[in-house]
Amino acid sequence: MSIIVDRYKKIKSNLSNSDNVNIIAVSKTFSFSHIKPLIDHGHLHYGENKVQEAEVKWKEYKASNNKIKLHMIGKLQSNKAKKSLELFDYIHSLDNQKLADTLSNLEKTKSKKINYFIQVNVGSEGQKSGLPPNVVDDFYSYCTKEMNLNILGLMAIPPNDGNEEKHFKFLQEMNSSLGLKELSMGMSSDYLKALKNKTTFLRLGSSIFGDRINK
């Protein structure tokens, strides 16, 4: 059996008491042939962070395999929104009004609805994408009431400061205050801490696919 599938099954065993948790296998930088064993095993959720790479890798396969769910987890520019809407089922990095406006207009034009997470910069880090926590309530209201976007929950990449659990708790409480049911947080290095704070979507790459190819 593939070592990738072995790693995946080990992670699944850690989730045995978390039936509502979805694993997004972060396949960015890995070739389709590297990912294929996990597809053949039956896993459905995959994450990419570049639109062009995702299109080359997934467009043809996804056209004939509509059970595959593709997640955009990287920074998304408005000029890539059209291709993103065509290709992805979930966008985890919604973090500005221009992007929300563009996606809403595209949804109307293409008569297609997809799912979104609002990205929050929980550590107020200058180099990271995401909204400051104090504007999330207003942005959520704008996205749902004015732009009619299907916001599932919040997403964050916490600072690497040893306080991941504090940041996860903060995001979970904010998510709950908005009445949202889904939560995108937890990566290979910290997913067990995220599980303690009610995450429902884990974004796992190296713990499944091995060391990443730098790109």
C-alpha positions as CSV (number, residue, x, y, z in Angstrom):
1,M,0.0,0.0,0.0
2,S,1.1,3.6,-0.7
3,I,3.0,5.4,2.1
4,I,0.7,8.3,1.4
5,V,-2.4,6.2,2.1
6,D,-0.7,4.8,5.2
7,R,-0.1,8.4,6.5
8,Y,-3.6,9.4,5.7
9,K,-5.1,6.4,7.5
10,K,-3.0,7.2,10.6
11,I,-4.4,10.7,10.7
12,K,-7.9,9.4,10.2
13,S,-7.4,7.2,13.2
14,N,-6.6,10.4,15.2
15,L,-10.0,11.8,14.1
16,S,-12.0,8.7,15.2
17,N,-14.1,10.8,17.6
18,S,-14.5,13.7,15.2
19,D,-17.0,12.6,12.6
20,N,-17.7,16.1,11.4
21,V,-14.1,16.9,10.5
22,N,-13.0,17.1,6.9
23,I,-9.4,16.6,5.8
24,I,-8.3,18.8,3.0
25,A,-5.2,17.1,1.5
26,V,-3.1,20.0,0.5
27,S,-1.7,18.9,-2.8
28,K,0.0,22.2,-3.9
29,T,3.4,21.6,-5.7
30,F,2.8,17.9,-5.9
31,S,2.3,16.2,-9.2
32,F,-1.0,14.5,-10.0
33,S,0.8,11.1,-10.1
34,H,2.0,11.8,-6.5
35,I,-1.6,12.5,-5.4
36,K,-3.3,9.7,-7.3
37,P,-2.9,7.0,-4.7
38,L,-5.0,9.1,-2.3
39,I,-7.6,9.7,-5.0
40,D,-7.8,6.0,-5.7
41,H,-8.2,5.3,-2.0
42,G,-11.4,7.4,-2.1
43,H,-10.4,10.8,-0.6
44,L,-12.3,13.7,-2.1
45,H,-11.1,17.0,-0.7
46,Y,-7.9,18.6,-2.0
47,G,-6.3,22.0,-1.5
48,E,-4.3,24.2,-3.9
49,N,-2.9,27.7,-3.4
50,K,-2.3,28.8,-7.0
51,V,-5.0,29.0,-9.6
52,Q,-2.8,28.3,-12.6
53,E,-1.3,25.2,-11.0
54,A,-4.7,23.9,-9.9
55,E,-6.1,24.4,-13.4
56,V,-3.3,22.4,-15.1
57,K,-3.5,19.7,-12.5
58,W,-7.2,19.3,-11.9
59,K,-9.4,20.8,-14.6
60,E,-9.5,17.7,-16.9
61,Y,-9.8,15.2,-14.1
62,K,-12.4,17.1,-12.2
63,A,-14.6,17.5,-15.3
64,S,-15.2,13.8,-15.3
65,N,-15.0,13.2,-11.6
66,N,-17.5,15.6,-10.0
67,K,-17.2,14.1,-6.5
68,I,-13.8,15.7,-6.1
69,K,-14.0,18.9,-4.1
70,L,-11.3,21.4,-4.7
71,H,-10.3,24.1,-2.1
72,M,-8.5,27.4,-2.9
73,I,-6.4,28.0,0.3
74,G,-4.0,30.6,-1.0
75,K,-4.2,34.3,-1.5
76,L,-6.6,35.0,-4.3
77,Q,-6.4,38.1,-6.5
78,S,-9.5,39.5,-8.1
79,N,-8.2,39.0,-11.6
80,K,-8.0,35.2,-10.9
81,A,-11.6,35.1,-9.5
82,K,-13.2,34.0,-12.7
83,K,-11.0,30.9,-13.1
84,S,-11.3,30.2,-9.4
85,L,-15.1,30.2,-9.6
86,E,-15.0,27.8,-12.5
87,L,-12.6,25.4,-10.9
88,F,-13.0,25.5,-7.1
89,D,-15.8,24.3,-4.8
90,Y,-14.5,26.2,-1.8
91,I,-12.5,29.4,-1.3
92,H,-10.8,29.8,2.1
93,S,-9.1,33.1,1.5
94,L,-11.9,35.7,1.1
95,D,-10.5,38.8,2.8
96,N,-11.5,42.0,1.0
97,Q,-14.5,43.8,-0.4
98,K,-13.2,44.0,-4.0
99,L,-12.8,40.2,-4.1
100,A,-16.3,39.7,-2.5
101,D,-17.8,42.1,-5.1
102,T,-16.1,40.3,-8.0
103,L,-17.0,36.8,-6.9
104,S,-20.7,37.8,-6.3
105,N,-21.0,39.3,-9.8
106,L,-19.4,36.2,-11.3
107,E,-21.8,33.9,-9.4
108,K,-24.7,35.8,-10.9
109,T,-23.2,35.8,-14.4
110,K,-22.4,32.1,-14.3
111,S,-25.4,31.0,-12.3
112,K,-23.0,29.1,-9.9
113,K,-22.7,29.2,-6.1
114,I,-19.7,28.0,-4.2
115,N,-18.6,28.0,-0.6
116,Y,-16.4,30.6,1.2
117,F,-14.4,31.1,4.4
118,I,-13.4,34.5,5.5
119,Q,-9.7,34.6,6.3
120,V,-8.8,36.3,9.6
121,N,-5.3,37.6,10.5
122,V,-5.6,36.4,14.1
123,G,-2.0,37.5,15.0
124,S,-2.1,40.9,13.2
125,E,1.0,39.9,11.2
126,G,1.9,42.4,8.6
127,Q,3.1,39.8,6.1
128,K,0.0,37.7,6.3
129,S,-3.3,37.9,4.4
130,G,-6.6,38.1,6.2
131,L,-8.8,40.7,7.8
132,P,-8.1,42.3,11.2
133,P,-10.4,40.7,13.7
134,N,-12.2,44.0,14.5
135,V,-13.7,44.3,11.0
136,V,-14.8,40.7,10.5
137,D,-18.4,41.2,11.8
138,D,-19.0,44.0,9.3
139,F,-17.4,42.1,6.4
140,Y,-19.4,39.0,7.2
141,S,-22.6,41.0,7.1
142,Y,-21.6,42.7,3.9
143,C,-20.8,39.4,2.2
144,T,-24.0,37.6,3.3
145,K,-26.6,40.4,3.2
146,E,-25.4,42.5,0.3
147,M,-23.3,40.1,-1.9
148,N,-25.3,37.0,-1.1
149,L,-22.2,34.8,-0.7
150,N,-22.4,31.5,1.1
151,I,-20.1,32.0,4.0
152,L,-19.5,28.7,5.8
153,G,-17.1,30.0,8.5
154,L,-13.8,31.6,9.3
155,M,-10.3,30.6,8.4
156,A,-6.9,31.4,9.9
157,I,-3.2,30.6,9.8
158,P,-2.0,31.3,13.3
159,P,1.4,32.9,14.1
160,N,4.2,30.4,14.7
161,D,4.7,31.7,18.2
162,G,3.9,28.6,20.3
163,N,0.5,29.9,21.2
164,E,-1.5,28.2,18.4
165,E,-4.1,26.9,20.8
166,K,-4.8,30.5,22.0
167,H,-5.3,31.7,18.5
168,F,-7.5,28.7,17.6
169,K,-9.7,29.4,20.6
170,F,-10.0,33.0,19.6
171,L,-11.1,32.1,16.1
172,Q,-13.5,29.5,17.3
173,E,-15.2,32.0,19.7
174,M,-15.4,34.6,16.9
175,N,-16.9,31.9,14.5
176,S,-19.4,30.9,17.1
177,S,-20.4,34.5,17.8
178,L,-21.4,34.8,14.1
179,G,-23.5,31.7,14.3
180,L,-21.2,29.9,11.8
181,K,-21.0,26.1,11.8
182,E,-17.8,25.4,9.8
183,L,-14.2,26.4,10.8
184,S,-11.0,26.1,8.7
185,M,-8.0,25.9,10.9
186,G,-5.3,23.4,11.7
187,M,-2.3,22.2,9.6
188,S,0.1,19.3,9.7
189,S,2.1,20.7,12.7
190,D,-0.9,21.8,14.8
191,Y,-4.0,20.0,13.8
192,L,-4.5,18.2,17.1
193,K,-4.7,21.5,18.8
194,A,-7.2,22.8,16.3
195,L,-9.3,19.7,16.9
196,K,-9.6,20.7,20.5
197,N,-11.1,23.9,19.4
198,K,-13.9,22.5,17.1
199,T,-12.3,22.9,13.7
200,T,-14.3,21.2,10.9
201,F,-11.8,21.6,8.0
202,L,-8.1,20.6,8.5
203,R,-5.6,21.7,5.8
204,L,-3.0,18.9,5.8
205,G,-0.1,18.7,3.4
206,S,3.3,17.3,4.5
207,S,1.8,14.9,7.1
208,I,0.1,13.2,4.1
209,F,2.2,13.8,1.1
210,G,5.7,14.1,2.7
211,D,8.2,17.0,2.3
212,R,7.0,19.6,0.0
213,I,8.6,20.5,-3.3
214,N,9.7,24.1,-3.1
215,K,8.0,26.4,-5.7
